[in-house]
Amino acid sequence: MITLIQSGAAGPHTLAGALGRMGFEYRVARTPEEAAPEGLVVLTGPGLFEPACAALKAAGWWRELPQLAADGRPVLGLDLGLHILAEGSEEDPRGSGLGLIPGIVRRLGPGVKMPHWGWSPVRQVSTHPLLPEVRGGWLFFAHCHALEPTSETLSIAVHGRPFAVMEARGRAVGVQARLEKSGNYGLALLDRILVALGEVPQSGFEADCN
Amino acid sequence: MDAKRIIPVLELSGGQVLAGRGPRHPAEWAGRLALEGADGIIFREIPGRGQPGRWTRAEWIRDVAGSLFLSFALEASFGRLRDLEEALEAGADRVILDAGAASSPILAAAFARFGRQRLAVAVDAFLAPSPLEAPSSWRVALPGPSPERDALAWMAELEQAGAGEILLSAAPESEAAGLFQDSARLGLSIVCRSGGDPALAADALLHGADAVAFPAGPRTSQHWKSLLADRGLPLRY
């Protein structure tokens, strides 16, 4: 069963709706005590880095997430969730991230409209044995900061400069795009990522992911 | 390059869709618009029409957020910061403030709480004739005792105050290409609020607007895209 972390007042409404539509069982958890005993843990945005980290610390997730990852639980960070899984963010230079994915999240630009709010074409730059490839699809983004691509980055998009769209280190996976806001293509990609991370949908979901 | 976004605007009152035919619940309408190729949806609250209170704002936003897999924004008259917080916490991706809220402390407070990603401001610019031989200028009228303002200066001020996007209407639309060109240099996303003429909207997009918002109903998003594609604009299919 998937655990959706809810930190702050807003619930992960659209992601929960997407999981329901795709047939995945999930539980929304405000604290680690409310998490499912096994399965994927998902950390998602939107939000600001510093208050999101503070909320995770207050709820006990900050200590729990690295422990869960060390125990082999898959962790998926979406949008701001990817930033929190990284080592830190220019959005809060004095703070730090969880360090499950290497790299510092940096501000996009210069010389581009901010925030980056729109549909961008995404390009696969390396492959992963389990995770799906992104082939010629448009994904939706809503952010001012992103990880810079490295030789291990799986896919990239461009807003002023190339930025990382999908990263994976062990069973920690991060996606910058708002997959749950990217229409059928985003849902199909999310479905395949969830399956790759060990989740099994209770009912079939069919959408074009080519 | 990002796709130019094609965004239908659905008018609501009392939580119900005001369009003449079709379902009244915003989530049902939104699903239909998504199937028709929308890249996002704007819900625009029109106060004082329809049956009041059929669904509360938080209720219908939660319903839309749970079933629409596109970004959506709520354009409304947000009199208090709490109204705006409620909409975002219920699942709206963005709120669009009117001139009243944007010229009040609400914008700065919302920026501090949510960041500019989630804040847009509606700006209604009009072409004002200038005296003597000076060229006409684009102006905005703000509520209260404030005089009219220069539209570009006002948008630059909004960007500084925390707006992440401007929903820009221009009257007359037929002369607004230069306004969109100048607005595009402000460093934030500009959405052209169209009266429904794709040819004029295409001019705005070709001059730097990032998206077009048009009244839902007469044409589908796919129809808009087919018309705009003829002008060589990058679009998502």
Chai-1 contact restraints between the chains, C-beta under 6 A:
chainA,res_idxA,chainB,res_idxB,connection_type,confidence,min_distance_angstrom,max_distance_angstrom,comment,restraint_id
A,A9,B,E89,contact,1.0,0.0,6.0,A-B,restraint_1
A,A10,B,E89,contact,1.0,0.0,6.0,A-B,restraint_2
A,H13,B,R62,contact,1.0,0.0,6.0,A-B,restraint_3
A,H13,B,A65,contact,1.0,0.0,6.0,A-B,restraint_4
A,H13,B,G66,contact,1.0,0.0,6.0,A-B,restraint_5
A,H13,B,G91,contact,1.0,0.0,6.0,A-B,restraint_6
A,T14,B,A65,contact,1.0,0.0,6.0,A-B,restraint_7
A,G17,B,G66,contact,1.0,0.0,6.0,A-B,restraint_8
A,G17,B,S67,contact,1.0,0.0,6.0,A-B,restraint_9
A,L48,B,G115,contact,1.0,0.0,6.0,A-B,restraint_10
A,K113,B,G187,contact,1.0,0.0,6.0,A-B,restraint_11
A,K113,B,L188,contact,1.0,0.0,6.0,A-B,restraint_12
A,K113,B,S189,contact,1.0,0.0,6.0,A-B,restraint_13
A,P115,B,Q117,contact,1.0,0.0,6.0,A-B,restraint_14
A,P115,B,G164,contact,1.0,0.0,6.0,A-B,restraint_15
A,W117,B,S189,contact,1.0,0.0,6.0,A-B,restraint_16
A,G118,B,D2,contact,1.0,0.0,6.0,A-B,restraint_17
A,G118,B,R5,contact,1.0,0.0,6.0,A-B,restraint_18
A,W119,B,A3,contact,1.0,0.0,6.0,A-B,restraint_19
A,W119,B,R236,contact,1.0,0.0,6.0,A-B,restraint_20
A,S120,B,D2,contact,1.0,0.0,6.0,A-B,restraint_21
A,W138,B,R236,contact,1.0,0.0,6.0,A-B,restraint_22
A,A142,B,Q117,contact,1.0,0.0,6.0,A-B,restraint_23
A,E180,B,F69,contact,1.0,0.0,6.0,A-B,restraint_24
A,K181,B,L70,contact,1.0,0.0,6.0,A-B,restraint_25
A,K181,B,S71,contact,1.0,0.0,6.0,A-B,restraint_26
A,G183,B,F69,contact,1.0,0.0,6.0,A-B,restraint_27
A,L187,B,F69,contact,1.0,0.0,6.0,A-B,restraint_28
